[in-house]
């Protein structure tokens, strides 16, 4: 008999025995193949980078812990889309955002130090120019207090060297990089950005040394995250702008296009431009 | 098994009294942007507890707003507590504005409950008169603190004595909302049980089966019984924790720091024995031999930090109290002892969220960051509803809300917003839109006319300087005309989703003939 996943998750939470994997922070099911033991080890530094999709990936990473009752604080990413965070599944009641003063870099490290230990998940802009010593001390503090530090470097690839996984200036225990992002749903004048296929590669040290990869919908049609079939299997269907099989999505797109045509036919008042 | 006969003194709107407002002056005390107390003058204008600050100011423009300060409330209440000490040394404080003591001894001495209540009322009224709040306090006497508190509130600027054994009939007609358990009261009202009498008539076993331990406590209260059977044996002596301060503590914060350590130790000792206490007694002794003792309601709910806060308030109140009673030397000894110890049955935390240790830790961490960067540096999301990605979830300063409390979204958040940008939402939303240029194949800027028709399909976009992206796919324009009734805030824009050949996807809009970058789908 299939046990509903929510029920199983609840049973795990109330189980009296704490296994090693329970001492980490949970991650959503779609990301579990990417992290060792399917949890984020407390006290580790998990970097997130990628040419496209790093911000969404960082949000997706926070969802599991956030749903399980942990707090997430985002430091120094003033442009974070909160609607996207809500759709991804981050619990807004347990999310806080800290704006760092751009002209006062001396306060950055103390702020991060105050948050490490106070909240389970500290997402930080990995492009901040922190001193190497400060970064090392923050990582040590996280290890001691059991928080997970998530430096995020959006944009073309945080610097990576083969032997020492890094994101920006941060030496990481695990690095998730989003690659090969492809949007679906938008065509020439109609449709809308519906979902994006992303290949996420995880590399790290120690138990995470073996590189893992997973194909994800990030975001899915509703804004969440879900595993996707490998790209090769659906390559034909995933050609951007291609109108392959006429599935429900195509019907939906057509309906959207019809609505737009209708809207255009409605007379309106003043000129927009 | 009857409850301990108790006298409760209730000073309504205590936070405004402590803030120094006069009853005739419209004033409110706000906490996390919500009104917690208002003067009668403000109430007359329609201001009430729970309103937002702005709403209160809207109803009564002349209102004076004070920030809530629990320490100030308790400090001010010390004068009232000191006046009560004339009747009994053992005064129990749960929160500022409410004091309770068992009446058995004092009643005999002063000639019965009614005489005692009248004397207490007159004494307190003298103190209140100094602040200009004469005739506002209420005094109630009944079996147990719960009915006594309700009697005090019912008395409203007077006194009410419920006969011994008369508590159940006094409570019976009162609404279930007086139990101070909104969730439970909500269910009871929907079950048709509107009064405490109707709720109390239920079988206790049925109540436990349906509402659990907290329901049982509420049920006992509704029947006029004490929350739990009173403990008959004095608490084991070894549970009390004490610290000798050498050199004597001259400053309040030094003593409070020691108190924190003591409270930690007390909790550890109670935990080790599987006990919880109902009250803590804090005793402070100075080098001149002066002793100050205060009983604080605990109910297993006070953490070590909260106990230390109460020690701080107690000392503050003592130092600022009547001159005759002020201490003349430094604090040399601090004792915290538990009172009415019972077996810990565990405090059931809310199954879905609720106050948790994680929230408490996060709150402290965020408060520390606010101290480092200023109160506006920390923001929390607030769902608002809207069409654009930046409108759907707003940011409010953490200082303006109760961090960690589930916040209710405004009514519009869940409403359908015709013309809103469809999910998924963009992950990067700049605080202010950046100017861009959307061009057609011939390099002309694309325009959108009043009917939402575009001059030509977009071919490329100039994001910034040399960053030019070729458009691979696009959709739109999606017109949105918002707040057309408000000339200041009206917005008329048309949005386009663009997918560029390098894989990027952006949301742009045109307003007044100019293109802006609204969001990036990262």
Interface residues (C-beta under 8 A of the other chain):
Chain A: X51 X52 X53 X54 X55 X56 X59 X69 X70 X71 X73 X78 X79 X80 X81 X82 X83 X84 X85 X86 X87 X92 X93 X94 X95 X96 X97 X98 X99 X100 X101 X107 X110 X111 X114 X115 X117 X118 X119 X120 X154 X181 X182 X183 X186 X187 X188 X189 X190 X191 X192 X193 X194 X195 X196 X219 X220 X221 X222 X223 X240 X241 X260 X263 X264 X265 X266 X267 X268 X269 X270 X271 X272 X273
Chain B: X353 X356 X358 X359 X361 X362 X364 X365 X366 X368 X369 X372 X373 X376 X377 X378 X379 X380 X381 X382 X383 X389 X392 X393 X394 X395 X398 X403 X404 X405 X406 X407 X422 X423 X424 X425 X426 X427 X428 X429 X430 X431 X447 X448 X449 X450 X451 X452 X453 X457 X472 X473 X474 X475 X476 X478 X479 X481 X492 X493 X494 X497 X499 X503 X504 X505 X510 X511 X512 X513 X514 X519 X521 X522
